[in-house]
Amino acid sequence: AGIRAAEQARGESIDRQQARLYPQLAAAGPEAFGLWEAARRSREEGYLAEVRPLGQERDETDLAGGGYEQVALAAMHALLTDAPVQLILNVRNRGAVRALPPDAVVELPCEIDGRGARPLPVSSPDLHQLGLMAQLKDVERDTVRAATEGDRQAALRAFTLHPLIGSASVGRDLLAGYEKAFPALPELWR
């Protein structure tokens, strides 16, 4: 309900923010970092704002950790210096979630050092969680197949089976909307 009631979607908000930011950065000279940091902070503060209780702000320690760039820098530091760090990363499953395929990408706590990233042991998901995870993994695979192989049926299946959609008619309408918005798309289907 919060997302539906929002004035604009998160992507629209970020798009507008970035469209204003880049010209400002180009003209900012030595003030560029300050502008970038203010925009990053604003972006982080707004993350999931539409679903938080009215007036609730993100925790300061959460904001201080930085965004994805800080995770990337911490991972690079651990890889290059062999100084271990624990981060939540998207990695190959490799048995961390036993019921999912080893090559499925999962987001898990990992230890990273000079040898790479290794998922840490996690509790087994309950059946409901596992069902949703398996369903999303299948949707992801269909999405990749649609994009890399031009498989329209895989695209339709991905839309239809996504847990937030779960409807063949809505899936067809969404795919038709993408095909209308991107006229070259139907030419790619095999």
N, C-alpha and C positions, 0 to 999 in steps of 0.2 A: 504494500500500500504506500509506503514511504517513497519507493522508487517511482511508482506511478504518479504520485502527487508532486514530485520534484519539478521545478521550472524547466530544467533541462537535464538530459542524460549526462552521466559522468564523462563519456567520450566527447560530447559537445562542449562541456565546460573546459576540459583539458585542451581541446582543439582551439577554442577561442583564446585561452590563456597563452598557449604557445604561439599562436598567430600574432598576438601583441608583443610577446616577449622577444622573439628573434630580431625584429627590426630595432628594438630598444638595445639589445645586446650589441648589435653591429655598430651602433653609434655611441655606446657607453664608454669606451676606452677603459681606464682603470677601475671604473665603477661596475664593470660587467659581472664580476664575481658576486657582488652584493645583490645585483638584480637577479642573477641566477639563483642564489640562495633563497631570496625572498619568494621567488616563484616556486621553487622546490618545496619550501615550507608550506606555502599556501596549498599546493597540490596535495601534500601529505595531510594537512589539517582537514582537507575536504574529503579524504578517502572514506567512503561509506557513511558520510554525514547524513544522507537521506534515510538511513535505517537506524541511526542512533536516536535515543530519546532526545526530545527538543532541548536544545541548549547544552547537551553533553559534548564536551570536547575530547579529543584524543589525549591520552596520557602523555605527559611531557617526555618521559623516558622512551616511549614508543617513537615520538617525533625526533628525539635527539639521535636515534640510531641511524638516521638517514634513510634513504630509499634504496632502490635496487643497486644504485651505483656503489653504495657502501658495502653491500653484500658481495658485489663483484670484486671490489678492491680487497676485501678480507680474504676471499677465495684465492685471488691471484697472489697475495702475500704468502698465504699458507703453502701454495703450490711451489712458489719460488724459493722460499726460505726453509721449508720443511718444518715450520712452526705450526703445530696442530691447532685447529680452530673448529668449533662446532657451529654449523649454520644450517638453516632449512633451505634445501635446494631441490630442484627437479633433476632426478637422476634415473638411470635404468633401474628397474625393480630388483633384478638379480636375486629373487627369493625373499626380499624384505617383507613383502606382503605375499604370503605363500600361495594364495588362491589366484593371484594375477600372473600373467605371463612374465617371464624373466626380462623381456625386452620392453615391457610397458614402462612408460615414464610416470614416476610417482614423485610427489613432493613430500619429503621426509627430513627429519633431522639427520645430518651427516657429519662425519668427521673428515676434515680435509687436511692433507699434509702433502709433502713432496711426492707421495705415491698416488695422489688423486683423491677423489671423494668416495667415501664408503657410507652407505646408509647404516644408521644405528638401529638396533633391534627396537621394534615397536609392538605394542599389543595387537593381537589379531582383531580385525574389525568384527562387529556383530553381523548377523546375516543381512539386516537392512542396509547397513553401511557397505557391506561387501557387494550387495546387489547394485547399489547406486554407483559404486566405484567401477564395477564390471561394465555396467551400462555406459558410463561416460568413457571408459577406455574403448569400447566398441564404437561409440560415436566419434571419438578422436581418430581412430583408425580409418573409419569411413570418410571423415573430412580430409585426411591426408590422401587417401586413395582418390577422392574426387579431384583434389588439387593437382596431384602429381600424374595421375593417369587419365584425367578427363572423364571420369566415371560419373555420369549424371545420376545413375541409380544409387550410387554410394552417397552422393550429396543429398538426395531425397531421403534416404534412410537416416543419414546423420541428423537432418532437421526433424524428421518424424519421431525418431527414438530418443532425442534429447529429453531428459526428465523435465525440463522447464517447458517443453512443447507437448510431447506425448500425443500428438494428433496428426493423422495422415493428411487431413484437409488443411490444417494450419501449416504443416510441413510443405505441402504442395504450393500453398500461397506464398510462403517465405521464399522458396526457391524461385518461383515465378517473379517475385519482386526483385530478387538479385539479378535474374536474367534480364529484366526490364531496365534496371539501374546500370547494368554493365552489359551493353549490347554485344560485346565481343565474346561473352561467356558461352552462349549456346554454340558458337563455332568451335569451341574447345572440346565439347562433349564428343566422345567416340561412339 
